[in-house]
Amino acid sequence: MEPASRDTTDSDEQYGSFTTGGGDVVVYDTENPTAWLQSSYAVQVGCSSERNSA
């Protein structure tokens, strides 16, 4: 499976990701070539300015 594009390009980062031609997302550890995962589904993780109140 060929990668379609790289989503992260910063060489200082320990983790990177790219999207394959089939639309899957691959996340990998730049320091350990055997540490990676591939998924057909991805969500953004990080700080959110909106919080749900109960």
ModelCIF file with pLDDT and N, C-alpha, C, O atoms, coordinates in Angstrom:
data_MODEL
#
_entry.id   MODEL 
#
_entity.id                         1 
_entity.type                       polymer 
_entity.pdbx_number_of_molecules   1 
#
_entity_poly.entity_id                      1 
_entity_poly.type                           'polypeptide(L)' 
_entity_poly.nstd_linkage                   no 
_entity_poly.nstd_monomer                   no 
_entity_poly.pdbx_seq_one_letter_code       MEPASRDTTDSDEQYGSFTTGGGDVVVYDTENPTAWLQSSYAVQVGCSSERNSA 
_entity_poly.pdbx_seq_one_letter_code_can   MEPASRDTTDSDEQYGSFTTGGGDVVVYDTENPTAWLQSSYAVQVGCSSERNSA 
_entity_poly.pdbx_strand_id                 A 
#
loop_
_entity_poly_seq.entity_id 
_entity_poly_seq.num 
_entity_poly_seq.mon_id 
_entity_poly_seq.hetero 
1 1  MET n 
1 2  GLU n 
1 3  PRO n 
1 4  ALA n 
1 5  SER n 
1 6  ARG n 
1 7  ASP n 
1 8  THR n 
1 9  THR n 
1 10 ASP n 
1 11 SER n 
1 12 ASP n 
1 13 GLU n 
1 14 GLN n 
1 15 TYR n 
1 16 GLY n 
1 17 SER n 
1 18 PHE n 
1 19 THR n 
1 20 THR n 
1 21 GLY n 
1 22 GLY n 
1 23 GLY n 
1 24 ASP n 
1 25 VAL n 
1 26 VAL n 
1 27 VAL n 
1 28 TYR n 
1 29 ASP n 
1 30 THR n 
1 31 GLU n 
1 32 ASN n 
1 33 PRO n 
1 34 THR n 
1 35 ALA n 
1 36 TRP n 
1 37 LEU n 
1 38 GLN n 
1 39 SER n 
1 40 SER n 
1 41 TYR n 
1 42 ALA n 
1 43 VAL n 
1 44 GLN n 
1 45 VAL n 
1 46 GLY n 
1 47 CYS n 
1 48 SER n 
1 49 SER n 
1 50 GLU n 
1 51 ARG n 
1 52 ASN n 
1 53 SER n 
1 54 ALA n 
#
_struct_asym.id          A 
_struct_asym.entity_id   1 
#
loop_
_ma_qa_metric.id 
_ma_qa_metric.mode 
_ma_qa_metric.name 
_ma_qa_metric.software_group_id 
_ma_qa_metric.type 
1 global pLDDT . pLDDT 
2 local  pLDDT . pLDDT 
#
_ma_qa_metric_global.metric_id      1 
_ma_qa_metric_global.metric_value   78.91 
_ma_qa_metric_global.model_id       1 
_ma_qa_metric_global.ordinal_id     1 
#
loop_
_ma_qa_metric_local.label_asym_id 
_ma_qa_metric_local.label_comp_id 
_ma_qa_metric_local.label_seq_id 
_ma_qa_metric_local.metric_id 
_ma_qa_metric_local.metric_value 
_ma_qa_metric_local.model_id 
_ma_qa_metric_local.ordinal_id 
A MET 1  2 42.00 1 1  
A GLU 2  2 45.00 1 2  
A PRO 3  2 45.00 1 3  
A ALA 4  2 49.00 1 4  
A SER 5  2 51.00 1 5  
A ARG 6  2 53.00 1 6  
A ASP 7  2 59.00 1 7  
A THR 8  2 55.00 1 8  
A THR 9  2 51.00 1 9  
A ASP 10 2 63.00 1 10 
A SER 11 2 69.00 1 11 
A ASP 12 2 77.00 1 12 
A GLU 13 2 86.00 1 13 
A GLN 14 2 93.00 1 14 
A TYR 15 2 93.00 1 15 
A GLY 16 2 93.00 1 16 
A SER 17 2 92.00 1 17 
A PHE 18 2 93.00 1 18 
A THR 19 2 93.00 1 19 
A THR 20 2 94.00 1 20 
A GLY 21 2 94.00 1 21 
A GLY 22 2 94.00 1 22 
A GLY 23 2 93.00 1 23 
A ASP 24 2 95.00 1 24 
A VAL 25 2 93.00 1 25 
A VAL 26 2 94.00 1 26 
A VAL 27 2 93.00 1 27 
A TYR 28 2 96.00 1 28 
A ASP 29 2 96.00 1 29 
A THR 30 2 94.00 1 30 
A GLU 31 2 95.00 1 31 
A ASN 32 2 95.00 1 32 
A PRO 33 2 90.00 1 33 
A THR 34 2 95.00 1 34 
A ALA 35 2 96.00 1 35 
A TRP 36 2 95.00 1 36 
A LEU 37 2 95.00 1 37 
A GLN 38 2 96.00 1 38 
A SER 39 2 95.00 1 39 
A SER 40 2 95.00 1 40 
A TYR 41 2 87.00 1 41 
A ALA 42 2 81.00 1 42 
A VAL 43 2 83.00 1 43 
A GLN 44 2 81.00 1 44 
A VAL 45 2 82.00 1 45 
A GLY 46 2 82.00 1 46 
A CYS 47 2 76.00 1 47 
A SER 48 2 63.00 1 48 
A SER 49 2 63.00 1 49 
A GLU 50 2 59.00 1 50 
A ARG 51 2 57.00 1 51 
A ASN 52 2 58.00 1 52 
A SER 53 2 52.00 1 53 
A ALA 54 2 52.00 1 54 
#
loop_
_atom_site.group_PDB 
_atom_site.id 
_atom_site.type_symbol 
_atom_site.label_atom_id 
_atom_site.label_alt_id 
_atom_site.label_comp_id 
_atom_site.label_asym_id 
_atom_site.label_entity_id 
_atom_site.label_seq_id 
_atom_site.pdbx_PDB_ins_code 
_atom_site.Cartn_x 
_atom_site.Cartn_y 
_atom_site.Cartn_z 
_atom_site.occupancy 
_atom_site.B_iso_or_equiv 
_atom_site.pdbx_formal_charge 
_atom_site.auth_seq_id 
_atom_site.auth_comp_id 
_atom_site.auth_asym_id 
_atom_site.auth_atom_id 
_atom_site.pdbx_PDB_model_num 
ATOM 1   N N  . MET A 1 1  ? 0.842   -1.167 0.000  1.00 42.00 ? 1  MET A N  1 
ATOM 2   C CA . MET A 1 1  ? 0.000   0.000  0.000  1.00 42.00 ? 1  MET A CA 1 
ATOM 3   C C  . MET A 1 1  ? 0.888   1.232  0.000  1.00 42.00 ? 1  MET A C  1 
ATOM 4   O O  . MET A 1 1  ? 1.730   1.385  0.885  1.00 42.00 ? 1  MET A O  1 
ATOM 5   N N  . GLU A 1 2  ? 0.719   2.097  -0.961 1.00 45.00 ? 2  GLU A N  1 
ATOM 6   C CA . GLU A 1 2  ? 1.527   3.298  -1.106 1.00 45.00 ? 2  GLU A CA 1 
ATOM 7   C C  . GLU A 1 2  ? 0.907   4.465  -0.351 1.00 45.00 ? 2  GLU A C  1 
ATOM 8   O O  . GLU A 1 2  ? -0.303  4.671  -0.432 1.00 45.00 ? 2  GLU A O  1 
ATOM 9   N N  . PRO A 1 3  ? 1.714   5.238  0.388  1.00 45.00 ? 3  PRO A N  1 
ATOM 10  C CA . PRO A 1 3  ? 1.171   6.429  1.028  1.00 45.00 ? 3  PRO A CA 1 
ATOM 11  C C  . PRO A 1 3  ? 0.796   7.480  -0.004 1.00 45.00 ? 3  PRO A C  1 
ATOM 12  O O  . PRO A 1 3  ? 1.539   7.719  -0.956 1.00 45.00 ? 3  PRO A O  1 
ATOM 13  N N  . ALA A 1 4  ? -0.353  8.103  0.185  1.00 49.00 ? 4  ALA A N  1 
ATOM 14  C CA . ALA A 1 4  ? -0.818  9.136  -0.732 1.00 49.00 ? 4  ALA A CA 1 
ATOM 15  C C  . ALA A 1 4  ? -0.195  10.484 -0.396 1.00 49.00 ? 4  ALA A C  1 
ATOM 16  O O  . ALA A 1 4  ? 0.201   11.234 -1.288 1.00 49.00 ? 4  ALA A O  1 
ATOM 17  N N  . SER A 1 5  ? -0.109  10.787 0.895  1.00 51.00 ? 5  SER A N  1 
ATOM 18  C CA . SER A 1 5  ? 0.465   12.066 1.296  1.00 51.00 ? 5  SER A CA 1 
ATOM 19  C C  . SER A 1 5  ? 0.911   11.981 2.739  1.00 51.00 ? 5  SER A C  1 
ATOM 20  O O  . SER A 1 5  ? 0.395   11.175 3.513  1.00 51.00 ? 5  SER A O  1 
ATOM 21  N N  . ARG A 1 6  ? 1.867   12.813 3.096  1.00 53.00 ? 6  ARG A N  1 
ATOM 22  C CA . ARG A 1 6  ? 2.302   12.909 4.485  1.00 53.00 ? 6  ARG A CA 1 
ATOM 23  C C  . ARG A 1 6  ? 1.557   14.052 5.142  1.00 53.00 ? 6  ARG A C  1 
ATOM 24  O O  . ARG A 1 6  ? 1.514   15.165 4.619  1.00 53.00 ? 6  ARG A O  1 
ATOM 25  N N  . ASP A 1 7  ? 0.966   13.765 6.302  1.00 59.00 ? 7  ASP A N  1 
ATOM 26  C CA . ASP A 1 7  ? 0.255   14.798 7.035  1.00 59.00 ? 7  ASP A CA 1 
ATOM 27  C C  . ASP A 1 7  ? 1.188   15.533 7.989  1.00 59.00 ? 7  ASP A C  1 
ATOM 28  O O  . ASP A 1 7  ? 0.956   16.702 8.299  1.00 59.00 ? 7  ASP A O  1 
ATOM 29  N N  . THR A 1 8  ? 2.246   14.861 8.462  1.00 55.00 ? 8  THR A N  1 
ATOM 30  C CA . THR A 1 8  ? 3.214   15.503 9.342  1.00 55.00 ? 8  THR A CA 1 
ATOM 31  C C  . THR A 1 8  ? 4.572   15.444 8.677  1.00 55.00 ? 8  THR A C  1 
ATOM 32  O O  . THR A 1 8  ? 4.953   14.421 8.109  1.00 55.00 ? 8  THR A O  1 
ATOM 33  N N  . THR A 1 9  ? 5.302   16.545 8.750  1.00 51.00 ? 9  THR A N  1 
ATOM 34  C CA . THR A 1 9  ? 6.596   16.596 8.089  1.00 51.00 ? 9  THR A CA 1 
ATOM 35  C C  . THR A 1 9  ? 7.695   17.126 8.994  1.00 51.00 ? 9  THR A C  1 
ATOM 36  O O  . THR A 1 9  ? 8.850   17.168 8.570  1.00 51.00 ? 9  THR A O  1 
ATOM 37  N N  . ASP A 1 10 ? 7.395   17.530 10.211 1.00 63.00 ? 10 ASP A N  1 
ATOM 38  C CA . ASP A 1 10 ? 8.388   18.104 11.118 1.00 63.00 ? 10 ASP A CA 1 
ATOM 39  C C  . ASP A 1 10 ? 9.352   17.019 11.586 1.00 63.00 ? 10 ASP A C  1 
ATOM 40  O O  . ASP A 1 10 ? 8.932   16.068 12.246 1.00 63.00 ? 10 ASP A O  1 
ATOM 41  N N  . SER A 1 11 ? 10.641  17.145 11.255 1.00 69.00 ? 11 SER A N  1 
ATOM 42  C CA . SER A 1 11 ? 11.624  16.120 11.590 1.00 69.00 ? 11 SER A CA 1 
ATOM 43  C C  . SER A 1 11 ? 11.937  16.068 13.080 1.00 69.00 ? 11 SER A C  1 
ATOM 44  O O  . SER A 1 11 ? 12.563  15.111 13.534 1.00 69.00 ? 11 SER A O  1 
ATOM 45  N N  . ASP A 1 12 ? 11.519  17.071 13.858 1.00 77.00 ? 12 ASP A N  1 
ATOM 46  C CA . ASP A 1 12 ? 11.756  17.079 15.305 1.00 77.00 ? 12 ASP A CA 1 
ATOM 47  C C  . ASP A 1 12 ? 10.732  16.236 16.061 1.00 77.00 ? 12 ASP A C  1 
ATOM 48  O O  . ASP A 1 12 ? 10.955  15.909 17.226 1.00 77.00 ? 12 ASP A O  1 
ATOM 49  N N  . GLU A 1 13 ? 9.643   15.886 15.442 1.00 86.00 ? 13 GLU A N  1 
ATOM 50  C CA . GLU A 1 13 ? 8.566   15.166 16.105 1.00 86.00 ? 13 GLU A CA 1 
ATOM 51  C C  . GLU A 1 13 ? 8.890   13.681 16.243 1.00 86.00 ? 13 GLU A C  1 
ATOM 52  O O  . GLU A 1 13 ? 9.488   13.088 15.345 1.00 86.00 ? 13 GLU A O  1 
ATOM 53  N N  . GLN A 1 14 ? 8.494   13.075 17.375 1.00 93.00 ? 14 GLN A N  1 
ATOM 54  C CA . GLN A 1 14 ? 8.699   11.636 17.563 1.00 93.00 ? 14 GLN A CA 1 
ATOM 55  C C  . GLN A 1 14 ? 7.666   10.838 16.798 1.00 93.00 ? 14 GLN A C  1 
ATOM 56  O O  . GLN A 1 14 ? 7.947   9.718  16.372 1.00 93.00 ? 14 GLN A O  1 
ATOM 57  N N  . TYR A 1 15 ? 6.478   11.386 16.612 1.00 93.00 ? 15 TYR A N  1 
ATOM 58  C CA . TYR A 1 15 ? 5.415   10.663 15.926 1.00 93.00 ? 15 TYR A CA 1 
ATOM 59  C C  . TYR A 1 15 ? 5.047   11.358 14.633 1.00 93.00 ? 15 TYR A C  1 
ATOM 60  O O  . TYR A 1 15 ? 5.075   12.586 14.548 1.00 93.00 ? 15 TYR A O  1 
ATOM 61  N N  . GLY A 1 16 ? 4.706   10.587 13.642 1.00 93.00 ? 16 GLY A N  1 
ATOM 62  C CA . GLY A 1 16 ? 4.283   11.133 12.364 1.00 93.00 ? 16 GLY A CA 1 
ATOM 63  C C  . GLY A 1 16 ? 3.055   10.393 11.879 1.00 93.00 ? 16 GLY A C  1 
ATOM 64  O O  . GLY A 1 16 ? 2.653   9.391  12.470 1.00 93.00 ? 16 GLY A O  1 
ATOM 65  N N  . SER A 1 17 ? 2.464   10.881 10.815 1.00 92.00 ? 17 SER A N  1 
ATOM 66  C CA . SER A 1 17 ? 1.296   10.218 10.244 1.00 92.00 ? 17 SER A CA 1 
ATOM 67  C C  . SER A 1 17 ? 1.213   10.533 8.764  1.00 92.00 ? 17 SER A C  1 
ATOM 68  O O  . SER A 1 17 ? 1.763   11.526 8.288  1.00 92.00 ? 17 SER A O  1 
ATOM 69  N N  . PHE A 1 18 ? 0.517   9.672  8.051  1.00 93.00 ? 18 PHE A N  1 
ATOM 70  C CA . PHE A 1 18 ? 0.216   9.924  6.649  1.00 93.00 ? 18 PHE A CA 1 
ATOM 71  C C  . PHE A 1 18 ? -1.062  9.198  6.292  1.00 93.00 ? 18 PHE A C  1 
ATOM 72  O O  . PHE A 1 18 ? -1.492  8.289  7.001  1.00 93.00 ? 18 PHE A O  1 
ATOM 73  N N  . THR A 1 19 ? -1.664  9.603  5.193  1.00 93.00 ? 19 THR A N  1 
ATOM 74  C CA . THR A 1 19 ? -2.881  8.980  4.689  1.00 93.00 ? 19 THR A CA 1 
ATOM 75  C C  . THR A 1 19 ? -2.520  8.157  3.466  1.00 93.00 ? 19 THR A C  1 
ATOM 76  O O  . THR A 1 19 ? -1.836  8.642  2.564  1.00 93.00 ? 19 THR A O  1 
ATOM 77  N N  . THR A 1 20 ? -2.973  6.924  3.435  1.00 94.00 ? 20 THR A N  1 
ATOM 78  C CA . THR A 1 20 ? -2.676  6.040  2.307  1.00 94.00 ? 20 THR A CA 1 
ATOM 79  C C  . THR A 1 20 ? -3.576  6.378  1.123  1.00 94.00 ? 20 THR A C  1 
ATOM 80  O O  . THR A 1 20 ? -4.540  7.132  1.259  1.00 94.00 ? 20 THR A O  1 
ATOM 81  N N  . GLY A 1 21 ? -3.258  5.822  -0.023 1.00 94.00 ? 21 GLY A N  1 
ATOM 82  C CA . GLY A 1 21 ? -4.084  6.016  -1.213 1.00 94.00 ? 21 GLY A CA 1 
ATOM 83  C C  . GLY A 1 21 ? -5.496  5.497  -1.029 1.00 94.00 ? 21 GLY A C  1 
ATOM 84  O O  . GLY A 1 21 ? -6.425  5.961  -1.689 1.00 94.00 ? 21 GLY A O  1 
ATOM 85  N N  . GLY A 1 22 ? -5.660  4.528  -0.127 1.00 94.00 ? 22 GLY A N  1 
ATOM 86  C CA . GLY A 1 22 ? -6.981  3.970  0.156  1.00 94.00 ? 22 GLY A CA 1 
ATOM 87  C C  . GLY A 1 22 ? -7.754  4.735  1.213  1.00 94.00 ? 22 GLY A C  1 
ATOM 88  O O  . GLY A 1 22 ? -8.888  4.376  1.530  1.00 94.00 ? 22 GLY A O  1 
ATOM 89  N N  . GLY A 1 23 ? -7.147  5.803  1.772  1.00 93.00 ? 23 GLY A N  1 
ATOM 90  C CA . GLY A 1 23 ? -7.840  6.617  2.763  1.00 93.00 ? 23 GLY A CA 1 
ATOM 91  C C  . GLY A 1 23 ? -7.567  6.240  4.205  1.00 93.00 ? 23 GLY A C  1 
ATOM 92  O O  . GLY A 1 23 ? -8.081  6.893  5.113  1.00 93.00 ? 23 GLY A O  1 
ATOM 93  N N  . ASP A 1 24 ? -6.766  5.199  4.445  1.00 95.00 ? 24 ASP A N  1 
ATOM 94  C CA . ASP A 1 24 ? -6.414  4.829  5.814  1.00 95.00 ? 24 ASP A CA 1 
ATOM 95  C C  . ASP A 1 24 ? -5.396  5.818  6.366  1.00 95.00 ? 24 ASP A C  1 
ATOM 96  O O  . ASP A 1 24 ? -4.648  6.439  5.610  1.00 95.00 ? 24 ASP A O  1 
ATOM 97  N N  . VAL A 1 25 ? -5.374  5.961  7.679  1.00 93.00 ? 25 VAL A N  1 
ATOM 98  C CA . VAL A 1 25 ? -4.398  6.807  8.357  1.00 93.00 ? 25 VAL A CA 1 
ATOM 99  C C  . VAL A 1 25 ? -3.379  5.889  9.034  1.00 93.00 ? 25 VAL A C  1 
ATOM 100 O O  . VAL A 1 25 ? -3.752  4.933  9.714  1.00 93.00 ? 25 VAL A O  1 
ATOM 101 N N  . VAL A 1 26 ? -2.101  6.183  8.847  1.00 94.00 ? 26 VAL A N  1 
ATOM 102 C CA . VAL A 1 26 ? -1.026  5.443  9.496  1.00 94.00 ? 26 VAL A CA 1 
ATOM 103 C C  . VAL A 1 26 ? -0.299  6.406  10.427 1.00 94.00 ? 26 VAL A C  1 
ATOM 104 O O  . VAL A 1 26 ? 0.156   7.468  10.003 1.00 94.00 ? 26 VAL A O  1 
ATOM 105 N N  . VAL A 1 27 ? -0.193  6.027  11.704 1.00 93.00 ? 27 VAL A N  1 
ATOM 106 C CA . VAL A 1 27 ? 0.538   6.791  12.708 1.00 93.00 ? 27 VAL A CA 1 
ATOM 107 C C  . VAL A 1 27 ? 1.756   5.957  13.082 1.00 93.00 ? 27 VAL A C  1 
ATOM 108 O O  . VAL A 1 27 ? 1.636   4.755  13.315 1.00 93.00 ? 27 VAL A O  1 
ATOM 109 N N  . TYR A 1 28 ? 2.936   6.593  13.140 1.00 96.00 ? 28 TYR A N  1 
ATOM 110 C CA . TYR A 1 28 ? 4.159   5.835  13.394 1.00 96.00 ? 28 TYR A CA 1 
ATOM 111 C C  . TYR A 1 28 ? 5.097   6.597  14.320 1.00 96.00 ? 28 TYR A C  1 
ATOM 112 O O  . TYR A 1 28 ? 5.012   7.818  14.457 1.00 96.00 ? 28 TYR A O  1 
ATOM 113 N N  . ASP A 1 29 ? 5.991   5.845  14.948 1.00 96.00 ? 29 ASP A N  1 
ATOM 114 C CA . ASP A 1 29 ? 7.018   6.393  15.824 1.00 96.00 ? 29 ASP A CA 1 
ATOM 115 C C  . ASP A 1 29 ? 8.285   6.543  14.992 1.00 96.00 ? 29 ASP A C  1 
ATOM 116 O O  . ASP A 1 29 ? 8.801   5.554  14.471 1.00 96.00 ? 29 ASP A O  1 
ATOM 117 N N  . THR A 1 30 ? 8.795   7.772  14.859 1.00 94.00 ? 30 THR A N  1 
ATOM 118 C CA . THR A 1 30 ? 9.968   8.013  14.024 1.00 94.00 ? 30 THR A CA 1 
ATOM 119 C C  . THR A 1 30 ? 11.238  7.415  14.620 1.00 94.00 ? 30 THR A C  1 
ATOM 120 O O  . THR A 1 30 ? 12.235  7.263  13.913 1.00 94.00 ? 30 THR A O  1 
ATOM 121 N N  . GLU A 1 31 ? 11.219  7.072  15.915 1.00 95.00 ? 31 GLU A N  1 
ATOM 122 C CA . GLU A 1 31 ? 12.393  6.499  16.577 1.00 95.00 ? 31 GLU A CA 1 
ATOM 123 C C  . GLU A 1 31 ? 12.349  4.981  16.635 1.00 95.00 ? 31 GLU A C  1 
ATOM 124 O O  . GLU A 1 31 ? 13.361  4.356  16.952 1.00 95.00 ? 31 GLU A O  1 
ATOM 125 N N  . ASN A 1 32 ? 11.213  4.373  16.339 1.00 95.00 ? 32 ASN A N  1 
ATOM 126 C CA . ASN A 1 32 ? 11.066  2.917  16.404 1.00 95.00 ? 32 ASN A CA 1 
ATOM 127 C C  . ASN A 1 32 ? 10.274  2.463  15.184 1.00 95.00 ? 32 ASN A C  1 
ATOM 128 O O  . ASN A 1 32 ? 9.049   2.584  15.171 1.00 95.00 ? 32 ASN A O  1 
ATOM 129 N N  . PRO A 1 33 ? 10.944  1.945  14.162 1.00 90.00 ? 33 PRO A N  1 
ATOM 130 C CA . PRO A 1 33 ? 10.256  1.591  12.920 1.00 90.00 ? 33 PRO A CA 1 
ATOM 131 C C  . PRO A 1 33 ? 9.242   0.453  13.051 1.00 90.00 ? 33 PRO A C  1 
ATOM 132 O O  . PRO A 1 33 ? 8.443   0.245  12.139 1.00 90.00 ? 33 PRO A O  1 
ATOM 133 N N  . THR A 1 34 ? 9.256   -0.286 14.160 1.00 95.00 ? 34 THR A N  1 
ATOM 134 C CA . THR A 1 34 ? 8.276   -1.355 14.345 1.00 95.00 ? 34 THR A CA 1 
ATOM 135 C C  . THR A 1 34 ? 7.033   -0.886 15.095 1.00 95.00 ? 34 THR A C  1 
ATOM 136 O O  . THR A 1 34 ? 6.099   -1.664 15.287 1.00 95.00 ? 34 THR A O  1 
ATOM 137 N N  . ALA A 1 35 ? 7.010   0.381  15.524 1.00 96.00 ? 35 ALA A N  1 
ATOM 138 C CA . ALA A 1 35 ? 5.868   0.925  16.271 1.00 96.00 ? 35 ALA A CA 1 
ATOM 139 C C  . ALA A 1 35 ? 5.021   1.787  15.350 1.00 96.00 ? 35 ALA A C  1 
ATOM 140 O O  . ALA A 1 35 ? 5.369   2.935  15.073 1.00 96.00 ? 35 ALA A O  1 
ATOM 141 N N  . TRP A 1 36 ? 3.905   1.236  14.874 1.00 95.00 ? 36 TRP A N  1 
ATOM 142 C CA . TRP A 1 36 ? 2.993   1.975  14.011 1.00 95.00 ? 36 TRP A CA 1 
ATOM 143 C C  . TRP A 1 36 ? 1.601   1.359  14.105 1.00 95.00 ? 36 TRP A C  1 
ATOM 144 O O  . TRP A 1 36 ? 1.446   0.220  14.546 1.00 95.00 ? 36 TRP A O  1 
ATOM 145 N N  . LEU A 1 37 ? 0.613   2.104  13.697 1.00 95.00 ? 37 LEU A N  1 
ATOM 146 C CA . LEU A 1 37 ? -0.736  1.563  13.599 1.00 95.00 ? 37 LEU A CA 1 
ATOM 147 C C  . LEU A 1 37 ? -1.416  2.157  12.388 1.00 95.00 ? 37 LEU A C  1 
ATOM 148 O O  . LEU A 1 37 ? -1.091  3.258  11.943 1.00 95.00 ? 37 LEU A O  1 
ATOM 149 N N  . GLN A 1 38 ? -2.374  1.399  11.862 1.00 96.00 ? 38 GLN A N  1 
ATOM 150 C CA . GLN A 1 38 ? -3.110  1.821  10.662 1.00 96.00 ? 38 GLN A CA 1 
ATOM 151 C C  . GLN A 1 38 ? -4.589  1.654  10.940 1.00 96.00 ? 38 GLN A C  1 
ATOM 152 O O  . GLN A 1 38 ? -5.015  0.648  11.507 1.00 96.00 ? 38 GLN A O  1 
ATOM 153 N N  . SER A 1 39 ? -5.365  2.641  10.540 1.00 95.00 ? 39 SER A N  1 
ATOM 154 C CA . SER A 1 39 ? -6.793  2.614  10.792 1.00 95.00 ? 39 SER A CA 1 
ATOM 155 C C  . SER A 1 39 ? -7.554  3.266  9.644  1.00 95.00 ? 39 SER A C  1 
ATOM 156 O O  . SER A 1 39 ? -7.061  4.180  8.983  1.00 95.00 ? 39 SER A O  1 
ATOM 157 N N  . SER A 1 40 ? -8.748  2.777  9.430  1.00 95.00 ? 40 SER A N  1 
ATOM 158 C CA . SER A 1 40 ? -9.616  3.387  8.421  1.00 95.00 ? 40 SER A CA 1 
ATOM 159 C C  . SER A 1 40 ? -10.437 4.531  9.030  1.00 95.00 ? 40 SER A C  1 
ATOM 160 O O  . SER A 1 40 ? -11.227 5.165  8.332  1.00 95.00 ? 40 SER A O  1 
ATOM 161 N N  . TYR A 1 41 ? -10.252 4.793  10.321 1.00 87.00 ? 41 TYR A N  1 
ATOM 162 C CA . TYR A 1 41 ? -11.010 5.813  11.022 1.00 87.00 ? 41 TYR A CA 1 
ATOM 163 C C  . TYR A 1 41 ? -10.068 6.604  11.918 1.00 87.00 ? 41 TYR A C  1 
ATOM 164 O O  . TYR A 1 41 ? -9.235  6.009  12.600 1.00 87.00 ? 41 TYR A O  1 
ATOM 165 N N  . ALA A 1 42 ? -10.175 7.907  11.935 1.00 81.00 ? 42 ALA A N  1 
ATOM 166 C CA . ALA A 1 42 ? -9.322  8.739  12.779 1.00 81.00 ? 42 ALA A CA 1 
ATOM 167 C C  . ALA A 1 42 ? -10.114 9.924  13.306 1.00 81.00 ? 42 ALA A C  1 
ATOM 168 O O  . ALA A 1 42 ? -11.018 10.428 12.640 1.00 81.00 ? 42 ALA A O  1 
ATOM 169 N N  . VAL A 1 43 ? -9.763  10.366 14.515 1.00 83.00 ? 43 VAL A N  1 
ATOM 170 C CA . VAL A 1 43 ? -10.340 11.575 15.102 1.00 83.00 ? 43 VAL A CA 1 
ATOM 171 C C  . VAL A 1 43 ? -9.200  12.448 15.596 1.00 83.00 ? 43 VAL A C  1 
ATOM 172 O O  . VAL A 1 43 ? -8.145  11.937 15.971 1.00 83.00 ? 43 VAL A O  1 
ATOM 173 N N  . GLN A 1 44 ? -9.401  13.748 15.599 1.00 81.00 ? 44 GLN A N  1 
ATOM 174 C CA . GLN A 1 44 ? -8.387  14.669 16.091 1.00 81.00 ? 44 GLN A CA 1 
ATOM 175 C C  . GLN A 1 44 ? -8.408  14.672 17.609 1.00 81.00 ? 44 GLN A C  1 
ATOM 176 O O  . GLN A 1 44 ? -9.479  14.692 18.216 1.00 81.00 ? 44 GLN A O  1 
ATOM 177 N N  . VAL A 1 45 ? -7.237  14.651 18.226 1.00 82.00 ? 45 VAL A N  1 
ATOM 178 C CA . VAL A 1 45 ? -7.114  14.676 19.674 1.00 82.00 ? 45 VAL A CA 1 
ATOM 179 C C  . VAL A 1 45 ? -6.391  15.951 20.060 1.00 82.00 ? 45 VAL A C  1 
ATOM 180 O O  . VAL A 1 45 ? -5.393  16.319 19.441 1.00 82.00 ? 45 VAL A O  1 
ATOM 181 N N  . GLY A 1 46 ? -6.889  16.615 21.069 1.00 82.00 ? 46 GLY A N  1 
ATOM 182 C CA . GLY A 1 46 ? -6.228  17.835 21.518 1.00 82.00 ? 46 GLY A CA 1 
ATOM 183 C C  . GLY A 1 46 ? -7.167  18.688 22.330 1.00 82.00 ? 46 GLY A C  1 
ATOM 184 O O  . GLY A 1 46 ? -8.282  18.281 22.659 1.00 82.00 ? 46 GLY A O  1 
ATOM 185 N N  . CYS A 1 47 ? -6.705  19.865 22.646 1.00 76.00 ? 47 CYS A N  1 
ATOM 186 C CA . CYS A 1 47 ? -7.510  20.799 23.439 1.00 76.00 ? 47 CYS A CA 1 
ATOM 187 C C  . CYS A 1 47 ? -8.714  21.266 22.639 1.00 76.00 ? 47 CYS A C  1 
ATOM 188 O O  . CYS A 1 47 ? -8.637  21.468 21.428 1.00 76.00 ? 47 CYS A O  1 
ATOM 189 N N  . SER A 1 48 ? -9.804  21.429 23.329 1.00 63.00 ? 48 SER A N  1 
ATOM 190 C CA . SER A 1 48 ? -11.019 21.921 22.696 1.00 63.00 ? 48 SER A CA 1 
ATOM 191 C C  . SER A 1 48 ? -11.476 23.169 23.428 1.00 63.00 ? 48 SER A C  1 
ATOM 192 O O  . SER A 1 48 ? -11.449 23.212 24.658 1.00 63.00 ? 48 SER A O  1 
ATOM 193 N N  . SER A 1 49 ? -11.887 24.168 22.696 1.00 63.00 ? 49 SER A N  1 
ATOM 194 C CA . SER A 1 49 ? -12.379 25.398 23.323 1.00 63.00 ? 49 SER A CA 1 
ATOM 195 C C  . SER A 1 49 ? -13.833 25.243 23.761 1.00 63.00 ? 49 SER A C  1 
ATOM 196 O O  . SER A 1 49 ? -14.342 26.058 24.529 1.00 63.00 ? 49 SER A O  1 
ATOM 197 N N  . GLU A 1 50 ? -14.491 24.210 23.280 1.00 59.00 ? 50 GLU A N  1 
ATOM 198 C CA . GLU A 1 50 ? -15.883 23.958 23.667 1.00 59.00 ? 50 GLU A CA 1 
ATOM 199 C C  . GLU A 1 50 ? -15.936 22.769 24.594 1.00 59.00 ? 50 GLU A C  1 
ATOM 200 O O  . GLU A 1 50 ? -15.295 21.750 24.338 1.00 59.00 ? 50 GLU A O  1 
ATOM 201 N N  . ARG A 1 51 ? -16.683 22.886 25.652 1.00 57.00 ? 51 ARG A N  1 
ATOM 202 C CA . ARG A 1 51 ? -16.906 21.779 26.595 1.00 57.00 ? 51 ARG A CA 1 
ATOM 203 C C  . ARG A 1 51 ? -18.405 21.614 26.776 1.00 57.00 ? 51 ARG A C  1 
ATOM 204 O O  . ARG A 1 51 ? -19.152 22.591 26.827 1.00 57.00 ? 51 ARG A O  1 
ATOM 205 N N  . ASN A 1 52 ? -18.828 20.372 26.872 1.00 58.00 ? 52 ASN A N  1 
ATOM 206 C CA . ASN A 1 52 ? -20.243 20.085 27.114 1.00 58.00 ? 52 ASN A CA 1 
ATOM 207 C C  . ASN A 1 52 ? -20.502 20.149 28.612 1.00 58.00 ? 52 ASN A C  1 
ATOM 208 O O  . ASN A 1 52 ? -19.784 19.515 29.385 1.00 58.00 ? 52 ASN A O  1 
ATOM 209 N N  . SER A 1 53 ? -21.493 20.886 29.030 1.00 52.00 ? 53 SER A N  1 
ATOM 210 C CA . SER A 1 53 ? -21.871 20.963 30.431 1.00 52.00 ? 53 SER A CA 1 
ATOM 211 C C  . SER A 1 53 ? -23.081 20.102 30.678 1.00 52.00 ? 53 SER A C  1 
ATOM 212 O O  . SER A 1 53 ? -24.005 20.059 29.866 1.00 52.00 ? 53 SER A O  1 
ATOM 213 N N  . ALA A 1 54 ? -23.072 19.412 31.806 1.00 52.00 ? 54 ALA A N  1 
ATOM 214 C CA . ALA A 1 54 ? -24.214 18.549 32.150 1.00 52.00 ? 54 ALA A CA 1 
ATOM 215 C C  . ALA A 1 54 ? -25.018 19.153 33.268 1.00 52.00 ? 54 ALA A C  1 
ATOM 216 O O  . ALA A 1 54 ? -26.016 18.572 33.695 1.00 52.00 ? 54 ALA A O  1 
#
